[in-house]
């Protein structure tokens, strides 16, 4: 079934005053997606390692719709059907307006490598069989400790070649045939196909599901023995190539500013490009790579307000409200994150998301009976809140640097909307909602007797003394007080009254959520002239530190292709315009419900947390969520000699979990996965709006502060009119 669409700012749009016809009674099976491999008596997986051209990288639909070519290795043998590319078609293909001198120079630069490449190509076309023995794919597809708001993936492959040592020759020929002189930086395609069989061993239908993983090989080792050659190959997705050290860190030092996030980041990237000219002048390279920043249209135009700012004091005008400082060696992703966290939509998200959602929940009408066709109800607000994620893709130019011996690269960073669950924002004393988890796509039941269909093993890690750190920045307030200025009593009271808290004690008494103030706040270079962003920083640190949360579960399951996403591996199409920061990610987009067709290439995947065509999570669109239920017997029935499940033990760790890490293990025909799950806190308890009712004293303080500000504005205006202020 298709997943309903949600807008980016779904907290506002998912809840409206309009009534809708009520749904049928809740049926968990209508939401849960089964493991597609379970419908077969047995299944097999087939791996293929093949070539990729830059044209396919720039147009990822050709990767999905195409057939593997220039095959290097394949499960079960390469066979005779493999097609091969012609390096002359890829390397010597020039635009019609290219001058003759340029063509001759580019041809001459590779003349010395053609003979060796042709020898390697002859080996590739002999179709020496290289087999896959084991593949491990470890992916951290949500915010994490290693790369914060970027993915972290590692692919390890063990291959065997019974006769010969040809892997590296074949890789070189494969890259050269697709237009890469520098085969070490060339992309390759790892394809996974799942095929199902009945109880008689007959293959049923076509491929169950397929994944296309463009990769770059980072390391390889080989062991030559009398039984053949064994290779250990390490790779990362091509979409994470730009996260390597040579591209991720700033070569410039300075500052940037702009009215919107797009303009401020464009200034930063302009300086990154200019800094490479010094390297050319120093003689260490002849060609400069090109750094490109793009943002989703919603985020590109986002900015900050000047409300509460003394703009004359800090030298900021309405056209220059975003600032960021950076130095050589700073992570480019860190600078992007600093700018984005300084935006109003993220700086205030902690309070806005919590107050809007829980107040909206309190207004939902509860119908008496679902079988009454005249009954109306207000829908539950969308629990997924808009955040952002940083994506990357590298495009390889034909231009070849004669000093670095590498192709020129276009390094693209893209900021994409990303959905996280509202319970990431929960605070001590704030309870949950009984409907959370009802629409999780995966539902796991662990029964002590071993009657599990999916779970092989699990381990629960409970941090008994866990508490949240509440970041505190005493130099600035949320009301916009400037550095070095004194916060008035009214401003202080307003800041305190605007803090989010819950009046309940422990919504989940067995796993109590607590907090404690922490003054170790990170530097805030992007918004140092504005109100503090402690709330956004606090949430950012929590979101990117899943291993430090209260309850974690290491879950080993039967392999499920749902946890091998497709969107996170596909490169972004080269759809941006020079001089403009606004662009979609250009990846494949699933057709909206009711539309014809399955795949198109217009725009980005929006609102689809689940790909119903491939039966997998869209990891770059929303954090994946699953539900885990533990069922343990209380005793053994002495009369039957069986476990007594009549009174199940109430396990306090049941509920909704974030999928923080997935390790997919393909080993000698078996497919298992190890999931690192992190439980969302305070899933049960009070959701009534009185938890947000402020005391009368707090309300009076807010009203008084607002009145004094208004009075001061009125007095200033009257003075100007009277001509006493110039």
C-alpha positions in Angstrom: 0.0 0.0 0.0 1.2 3.5 -0.6 2.1 5.8 2.2 0.1 9.0 2.5 1.8 12.3 1.7 2.8 14.8 4.3 3.9 18.4 3.9 7.3 19.4 5.2 5.8 21.5 8.0 3.3 18.8 8.8 2.7 19.9 12.3 0.5 22.8 11.0 -0.9 21.1 7.9 -1.7 17.6 9.3 -4.1 19.1 11.8 -6.8 21.4 10.5 -10.2 22.5 11.7 -11.8 20.6 8.9 -13.6 17.3 9.7 -13.2 14.2 7.7 -15.0 10.9 7.4 -13.8 8.5 10.1 -11.8 5.5 9.1 -12.6 1.9 9.6 -11.6 0.2 12.8 -7.8 0.0 13.3 -6.3 -3.0 11.7 -2.5 -3.4 12.3 -2.1 -5.7 9.3 -3.2 -2.8 7.0 -0.1 -0.8 8.1 2.6 -3.5 8.7 4.6 -4.6 5.7 5.7 -8.3 5.7 9.1 -9.5 4.7 8.8 -10.0 0.9 11.1 -13.0 1.1 8.7 -15.0 3.4 6.3 -15.7 0.6 8.7 -18.2 -0.9 9.8 -21.7 0.2 13.4 -20.6 -0.4 15.3 -17.7 -2.0 18.7 -16.8 -3.4 20.6 -13.6 -3.8 22.8 -12.7 -6.7 25.5 -10.1 -6.7 27.0 -8.4 -9.7 29.9 -6.0 -9.8 30.0 -3.9 -13.1 30.9 -0.6 -14.6 29.3 2.9 -14.5 29.7 5.9 -16.7 29.5 9.5 -15.6 26.4 9.8 -17.8 24.7 7.2 -15.6 25.8 9.0 -12.5 24.4 12.3 -13.7 21.1 10.5 -14.8 20.4 7.9 -12.2 17.3 6.6 -13.9 19.7 5.0 -16.4 21.2 3.0 -13.5 17.8 1.6 -12.4 16.5 0.9 -15.9 19.8 -0.2 -17.5 21.5 -3.6 -17.7 24.8 -4.2 -16.0 27.7 -3.8 -18.4 31.4 -4.4 -18.2 30.8 -7.1 -15.6 33.8 -7.8 -13.3 32.4 -10.4 -10.9 29.0 -12.1 -10.5 27.5 -14.8 -8.2 27.3 -18.0 -10.2 29.7 -16.9 -12.9 29.7 -14.1 -15.5 28.4 -16.1 -18.4 28.4 -14.9 -22.0 25.7 -12.3 -21.9 27.7 -9.4 -20.5 28.0 -6.3 -22.7 31.1 -4.2 -22.9 31.6 -0.4 -23.4 33.9 1.2 -25.9 36.3 3.6 -24.3 36.4 5.6 -27.6 32.7 6.3 -27.4 33.0 7.6 -23.8 36.5 9.2 -23.9 36.6 10.8 -27.4 33.0 12.0 -27.5 33.0 15.8 -27.6 30.4 18.5 -28.0 29.9 19.8 -31.5 31.3 23.2 -30.7 34.5 21.9 -29.2 37.5 23.4 -31.1 40.0 21.0 -32.8 42.9 22.0 -30.6 41.1 21.0 -27.5 40.1 17.7 -29.0 43.7 16.9 -30.0 45.1 17.9 -26.6 42.6 15.7 -24.8 43.3 12.8 -27.0 47.0 13.2 -26.7 47.0 13.2 -22.9 45.8 9.5 -22.8 47.7 8.1 -25.7 50.3 6.7 -23.4 47.8 4.8 -21.3 45.8 3.3 -24.2 48.0 0.3 -24.9 48.0 -0.9 -21.3 44.3 -0.2 -21.0 43.6 -2.2 -24.2 45.6 -5.2 -22.7 43.4 -5.0 -19.5 40.3 -4.8 -21.7 41.3 -8.0 -23.4 41.4 -9.7 -20.0 38.0 -8.3 -19.1 36.5 -9.6 -22.2 37.8 -13.1 -21.5 35.1 -13.2 -18.7 37.3 -14.8 -16.1 34.9 -15.9 -13.3 35.2 -14.1 -10.0 32.7 -15.2 -7.3 31.1 -13.5 -4.3 31.7 -15.4 -1.1 30.6 -12.9 1.6 29.2 -9.4 1.6 28.7 -7.2 4.7 26.8 -3.9 4.3 26.9 -1.7 7.4 24.8 1.4 7.1 23.9 4.2 9.6 21.2 5.9 7.6 20.0 8.4 10.1 21.7 11.2 12.1 24.7 9.7 13.9 27.8 10.3 15.9 30.3 9.7 13.0 28.9 12.1 10.4 26.1 14.0 12.2 23.5 14.7 9.5 25.1 12.6 6.7 24.9 8.9 6.1 27.7 6.5 7.1 28.0 3.3 5.1 30.7 0.6 4.7 30.6 -2.3 2.3 33.0 -5.2 2.7 33.2 -7.9 0.0 35.1 -11.2 0.0 35.6 -12.6 -3.6 37.3 -15.6 -4.9 39.0 -16.3 -8.3 39.7 -20.0 -8.8 42.1 -19.4 -11.7 44.3 -16.3 -12.2 44.8 -12.9 -10.5 42.7 -10.7 -12.8 40.5 -8.5 -10.5 42.6 -5.4 -10.7 43.1 -5.6 -14.4 39.4 -6.0 -14.9 38.6 -3.1 -12.7 41.0 -0.9 -14.6 39.6 -2.0 -18.0 36.0 -1.5 -16.7 36.8 2.1 -15.6 38.7 3.0 -18.8 35.9 1.7 -21.0 33.5 4.0 -19.3 35.7 7.1 -19.7 37.9 7.1 -16.6 41.7 7.3 -17.0 42.0 7.4 -13.2 40.4 4.0 -12.4 41.0 4.5 -8.7 38.4 7.2 -8.6 36.0 5.5 -10.9 32.5 4.4 -9.8 31.3 0.8 -10.0 27.9 -0.7 -9.7 27.1 -3.4 -7.1 23.7 -5.0 -7.9 21.7 -7.2 -5.6 18.9 -9.4 -6.9 16.6 -11.6 -4.9 15.0 -14.6 -6.5 12.3 -16.9 -5.0 11.7 -20.6 -5.4 8.8 -23.0 -4.5 9.1 -26.2 -2.4 10.2 -28.0 -5.6 13.1 -25.7 -6.3 11.3 -24.0 -9.2 12.0 -20.3 -9.6 8.8 -18.3 -9.2 8.3 -15.3 -11.5 10.9 -12.6 -12.0 13.3 -11.0 -9.5 11.5 -10.4 -6.2 13.3 -7.1 -5.6 16.5 -5.5 -6.7 18.9 -2.9 -5.3 21.4 -0.8 -7.3 24.4 0.4 -5.3 26.9 2.7 -7.1 30.1 2.4 -5.1 33.8 3.5 -5.1 36.4 1.0 -4.0 38.6 2.4 -1.2 40.8 -0.6 -0.3 41.6 -4.1 -1.5 43.8 -6.9 -0.3 44.5 -10.3 -1.9 45.8 -13.7 -0.8 47.1 -15.9 -3.5 47.1 -19.6 -2.6 47.2 -23.0 -4.3 43.4 -23.0 -4.3 43.1 -19.7 -6.1 43.0 -16.0 -5.2 40.9 -14.5 -2.4 40.2 -10.8 -2.4 39.0 -8.6 0.5 37.5 -5.4 -1.0 36.2 -2.4 0.9 33.9 0.2 -0.7 31.6 3.1 0.2 28.6 4.3 -1.7 29.3 6.8 -4.4 26.9 9.2 -2.6 29.4 9.3 0.3 32.6 9.8 -1.8 32.4 13.6 -1.2 32.5 12.8 2.6 36.2 11.7 2.3 38.8 13.9 3.8 40.0 15.4 0.5 36.6 16.9 -0.3 35.0 17.4 3.1 37.2 20.1 4.7 37.3 23.8 3.9 40.3 25.1 2.0 39.3 28.7 2.8 39.1 30.9 5.8 36.7 33.9 6.2 33.1 34.6 6.7 29.9 34.8 4.7 26.5 36.5 5.0 23.2 36.7 3.2 19.5 37.2 3.7 18.7 33.5 3.2 20.4 30.2 3.8 21.0 29.8 0.1 22.7 33.1 -0.3 24.9 32.7 2.8 26.0 29.2 1.8 26.7 30.3 -1.8 29.1 32.9 -0.4 30.9 30.2 1.5 31.1 27.9 -1.5 32.4 30.8 -3.7 35.3 31.1 -1.3 35.9 27.4 -1.4 36.3 27.6 -5.2 38.5 30.7 -5.1 40.8 29.1 -2.5 41.9 26.4 -5.0 43.5 29.1 -7.2 46.2 29.4 -4.6 46.9 25.7 -5.1 47.2 26.2 -8.8 49.5 29.1 -8.3 51.6 26.9 -5.9 52.0 24.4 -8.7 50.4 21.4 -6.9 47.6 21.1 -9.4 46.6 22.4 -12.8 42.8 22.1 -12.5 40.4 23.2 -9.8 37.5 21.1 -8.6 34.2 22.8 -8.5 32.2 22.9 -5.2 28.4 23.3 -5.6 25.8 23.9 -2.9 22.1 23.3 -3.6 19.1 23.4 -1.2 15.5 22.2 -1.5 13.3 25.1 -2.6 11.7 25.3 0.9 15.0 25.6 2.7 16.7 27.7 0.0 14.5 30.7 0.7 14.5 30.3 4.5 16.0 33.0 6.6 15.8 34.8 9.9 13.8 37.7 11.2 15.4 40.8 12.8 12.8 40.9 15.5 14.4 41.6 18.9 17.8 42.6 17.3 19.5 45.9 17.6 20.4 45.9 14.0 22.3 49.3 14.1 24.4 48.1 17.1 25.6 44.9 15.3 25.7 46.3 11.8 23.1 44.0 10.3 20.6 45.1 7.7 17.5 43.3 6.4 19.5 42.2 3.4 22.2 40.6 5.5 20.7 38.7 8.4 22.6 35.4 8.1 26.3 35.2 9.1 28.8 32.4 9.4 32.5 32.3 10.1 34.8 29.4 9.0 38.5 28.6 9.0 40.7 26.3 7.0 40.2 22.7 8.0 36.6 23.2 9.2 34.2 20.5 8.0 32.0 21.8 5.2 29.1 19.9 6.6 29.6 21.6 10.0 29.4 25.1 8.3 26.3 24.1 6.5 24.8 22.8 9.7 25.6 26.0 11.6 23.9 28.1 9.0 20.8 25.9 8.9 20.5 25.7 12.7 20.5 29.5 12.7 17.3 29.7 10.7 14.1 30.5 12.5 12.4 27.3 11.4 15.1 25.2 13.2 16.2 27.6 16.0 12.7 27.6 17.4 11.7 24.1 16.4 12.1 22.6 19.9 9.4 24.7 21.4 7.3 25.1 18.3 7.1 21.4 17.4 6.3 20.3 20.9 3.7 22.9 21.8 1.9 22.7 18.4 1.8 18.9 18.4 0.6 18.2 21.9 -1.9 21.0 21.8 -3.2 19.6 18.5 -3.5 16.1 20.0 -5.6 17.5 22.8 -8.1 18.9 20.3 -8.7 15.6 18.4 -12.3 14.5 18.7 -12.8 11.0 19.8 -15.8 9.4 18.1 -18.1 7.1 20.1 -18.3 4.3 17.5 -16.5 3.8 14.3 -19.5 2.0 12.7 -21.6 5.2 12.7 -21.3 6.6 9.2 -22.4 10.1 10.3 -19.7 10.3 12.9 -16.9 12.9 12.2 -13.5 13.2 13.6 -10.4 15.4 13.5 -7.4 13.5 12.2 -4.4 12.9 14.5 -1.6 15.3 13.5 1.3 13.9 11.6 3.9 12.8 14.2 6.8 13.4 11.8 8.5 16.8 12.1 10.5 18.6 9.5 14.3 18.6 10.0 17.1 18.5 7.4 19.8 16.2 6.0 23.0 16.7 4.0 23.4 14.7 0.8 26.4 14.6 -1.6 27.3 13.5 -5.1 30.4 13.8 -7.2 30.4 14.2 -11.0 33.6 13.4 -12.9 34.7 15.7 -15.7 36.8 14.5 -18.7 39.4 17.2 -17.9 42.5 15.4 -16.5 44.9 17.1 -14.1 48.5 16.4 -15.3 50.0 17.0 -11.9 47.5 15.2 -9.6 46.8 12.6 -12.2 43.1 12.8 -11.4 40.0 13.9 -13.2 38.5 17.2 -12.4 35.5 16.8 -10.0 32.2 18.6 -9.4 31.5 18.2 -5.7 27.9 18.8 -4.8 26.4 19.2 -1.3 22.7 19.3 -1.0 20.4 20.2 1.9 17.2 18.1 1.9 14.1 18.1 4.2 14.1 15.1 6.5 11.4 13.8 8.8 12.0 12.8 12.4 9.5 11.6 15.0 7.9 14.1 17.4 9.0 11.9 20.4 12.6 13.0 19.6 11.5 16.3 21.2 9.9 14.9 24.3 11.0 16.3 27.7 10.7 15.1 31.3 7.1 15.0 32.5 5.6 15.1 29.0 3.7 12.0 28.2 3.1 10.1 24.9 0.2 8.9 22.9 -1.4 5.5 22.6 -1.6 5.6 18.8 2.2 6.0 18.3 3.6 3.0 16.7 0.3 1.8 15.2 1.5 2.7 11.7 5.0 1.4 11.9 5.9 -0.5 8.8 7.7 -3.3 10.7 6.3 -5.0 13.8 8.4 -7.6 15.7 7.1 -9.8 18.5 9.7 -11.6 20.6 8.2 -14.6 22.4 10.3 -16.4 24.9 9.3 -19.9 23.6 11.1 -19.3 20.3 8.0 -19.1 18.1 9.5 -16.1 16.3 9.2 -15.8 12.6 11.8 -13.0 12.2 13.8 -12.5 15.3 16.9 -14.7 15.8 18.4 -13.0 18.9 18.2 -9.8 20.8 20.0 -8.0 23.6 18.6 -5.1 25.6 20.9 -2.3 26.9 19.2 -0.1 29.5 21.1 2.9 30.9 19.7 3.0 34.4 21.0 6.5 35.3 20.2 8.2 32.0 19.2 11.8 32.0 18.9 14.5 29.3 21.3 17.4 29.1 19.5 20.7 28.9 22.0 23.1 27.2 22.3 26.5 28.8 23.7 29.7 27.2 23.7 32.5 29.7 25.3 35.0 27.3 22.1 35.4 25.2 18.4 34.8 25.6 15.8 33.5 23.3 14.3 37.0 23.2 17.2 38.4 21.2 19.4 40.1 23.8 22.7 41.0 22.3 26.1 39.9 23.6 27.4 42.2 26.3 23.9 43.6 27.0 22.0 43.1 30.2 18.8 41.0 30.1 15.9 42.8 31.7 13.6 41.1 34.3 10.8 41.1 31.7 13.0 39.4 29.1 14.2 36.8 31.6 10.6 36.0 32.6 9.6 35.7 29.0 12.5 33.4 28.2 11.7 31.2 31.2 8.0 31.0 30.4 8.8 30.0 26.8 10.8 26.9 27.8 9.1 23.6 27.2 8.4 21.3 30.1 5.9 18.8 31.3 4.0 19.0 34.5 3.8 15.2 35.0 6.5 13.4 37.0 7.3 10.1 35.2 4.9 9.2 32.4 6.8 5.9 32.2 7.8 5.2 35.9 9.9 2.2 35.1 12.0 4.1 32.6 11.9 7.7 34.0 13.1 10.5 31.8 15.0 13.2 33.7 17.1 16.2 32.7 19.9 18.4 34.1 21.3 21.8 33.0 24.6 21.7 31.0 26.7 24.8 30.2 29.0 23.0 27.7 27.4 24.6 24.7 29.1 24.4 21.2 30.3 27.6 19.5 27.5 29.3 17.5 29.3 31.2 14.8 26.4 31.4 12.4 24.0 33.3 14.7 26.3 34.9 17.2 24.7 38.3 16.7 21.2 36.9 17.4 19.3 35.2 20.1 20.8 31.9 21.2 19.9 28.6 19.6 20.4 26.3 22.7 17.1 24.5 21.9 18.2 23.6 18.4 21.7 22.7 19.5 20.2 20.5 22.3 18.0 18.7 19.9 20.9 18.4 17.4 23.1 16.7 19.9 20.4 14.3 21.0 19.5 13.4 17.4 23.1 12.7 16.5 23.9 10.6 19.6 21.6 7.6 19.4 24.1 5.3 21.1 23.9 7.3 24.3 20.1 7.0 24.7 18.3 5.3 27.5 17.1 2.0 25.9 18.9 0.3 23.0 18.2 -3.1 21.5 20.6 -5.2 19.4 18.1 -7.2 17.2 19.2 -10.0 14.9 16.6 -10.9 12.3 16.1 -13.0 9.2 17.3 -10.9 6.3 14.7 -8.4 5.0 15.4 -6.2 1.9 13.3 -3.5 3.5 16.3 -2.4 5.4 18.5 -2.1 2.3 17.2 1.2 1.0 17.5 2.5 -2.6 17.3 6.2 -2.3 20.4 6.6 -0.1 22.6 4.9 -2.7 21.4 6.7 -5.8 23.3 9.8 -6.8 21.6 13.1 -7.4 21.0 13.9 -11.0 22.9 16.9 -12.4 19.9 19.1 -12.5 21.1 22.3 -11.0 21.7 25.6 -12.7 25.0 27.6 -12.4 24.5 30.5 -10.1 21.4 29.1 -8.4 21.3 27.3 -5.1 17.7 26.1 -5.5 17.3 22.5 -6.8 15.7 19.2 -5.9 17.8 16.2 -5.3 16.8 14.9 -8.7 16.5 11.3 -7.6 13.8 8.9 -8.6 10.4 9.8 -7.3 7.6 7.3 -6.6 4.3 8.1 -8.3 1.8 9.7 -6.0 -1.3 7.7 -5.0 -3.8 7.8 -7.9 -1.2 8.7 -10.5 -0.2 6.4 -13.3 3.3 5.1 -13.5 5.7 3.9 -10.9 8.9 6.0 -11.3 9.6 9.4 -12.7 12.6 11.7 -12.4 10.9 15.0 -11.7 11.7 16.5 -8.4 12.5 14.7 -5.1 10.9 12.0 -3.1 8.6 13.9 -0.8 6.5 12.4 2.0 7.2 8.8 1.1 8.8 7.3 4.1 8.2 3.8 2.6 8.7 2.8 -1.1 5.8 0.5 -1.8 7.3 -0.4 -5.2 10.6 -1.7 -3.8 9.2 -2.6 -0.4 11.9 -0.7 1.5 12.4 2.3 3.7 13.3 5.6 2.1 16.2 6.3 4.4 17.0 9.8 3.1 13.4 11.0 3.5 12.6 10.0 7.1 14.1 8.1 10.0 13.0 4.5 9.9 10.7 3.3 12.7 9.7 -0.2 13.9 7.7 -1.5 16.7 9.0 -4.2 19.1 6.9 -6.2 21.5 8.3 -8.5 24.1 6.2 -11.3 25.5 7.5 -13.3 28.4 5.7 -16.0 30.4 5.4 -15.6 34.2 5.8 -19.2 35.1 5.7 -22.8 33.9 2.3 -24.6 33.9 3.0 -27.6 36.1 0.0 -29.5 34.7 1.1 -29.1 31.1 4.8 -28.7 31.4 4.6 -25.7 29.2 5.3 -22.0 29.6 2.3 -20.2 31.1 1.3 -17.3 28.8 -2.1 -16.7 30.4 -0.7 -13.8 32.4 2.1 -12.2 30.4 4.7 -10.3 32.2 4.4 -6.6 31.6 7.6 -5.7 29.8 8.5 -2.0 30.1 10.6 -1.9 26.9 7.8 -2.5 24.4 7.1 0.3 22.0 8.3 2.3 19.0 12.0 2.2 18.1 14.3 4.2 15.7 16.5 2.1 13.5 19.9 3.6 14.1 22.1 1.1 12.3 21.7 -1.9 9.9 24.3 -4.5 9.2 23.2 -6.8 6.3 25.3 -10.0 6.2 25.3 -12.2 3.1 27.4 -15.3 3.8 27.4 -18.6 1.9 23.8 -18.4 0.9 22.4 -17.1 4.2 21.1 -13.6 4.7 20.7 -12.1 8.2 20.6 -8.6 9.6 21.6 -7.0 12.8 19.6 -3.9 13.8 20.6 -1.3 16.4 17.3 0.0 17.7 16.9 3.0 20.0 13.6 3.4 21.9 11.7 6.7 21.8 11.2 8.0 25.4 7.9 8.7 27.2 5.7 6.9 24.8 2.8 6.5 27.3 1.3 8.8 29.8 -0.7 12.0 30.0 -1.3 13.9 26.8 -3.8 16.5 28.2 -3.2 20.2 27.3 -3.0 21.2 31.0 0.7 20.2 30.9 1.2 23.4 28.9 -0.9 25.7 31.0 1.4 28.3 32.6 0.9 29.6 36.1 -0.9 32.9 36.5 2.3 34.5 37.5 4.1 33.3 34.3 1.2 34.5 32.2 1.2 37.9 33.9 4.9 38.2 33.4 4.6 37.5 29.6 1.7 40.0 29.2 3.6 42.6 31.2 6.8 42.2 29.1 4.8 42.4 25.9 3.0 45.5 27.1 6.2 47.3 28.0 7.7 46.5 24.6 4.6 47.8 22.9 4.6 50.9 25.1 8.3 51.7 24.3 7.6 51.3 20.6 4.6 53.6 20.8 6.7 56.2 22.7 9.4 56.1 20.1 6.9 56.5 17.4 5.3 59.5 19.1 8.7 61.1 19.6 9.5 60.8 15.9 6.2 62.3 15.0 6.8 65.2 17.4 10.2 65.8 15.8 12.1 65.2 19.0 14.1 62.2 17.6 16.1 62.5 14.4 
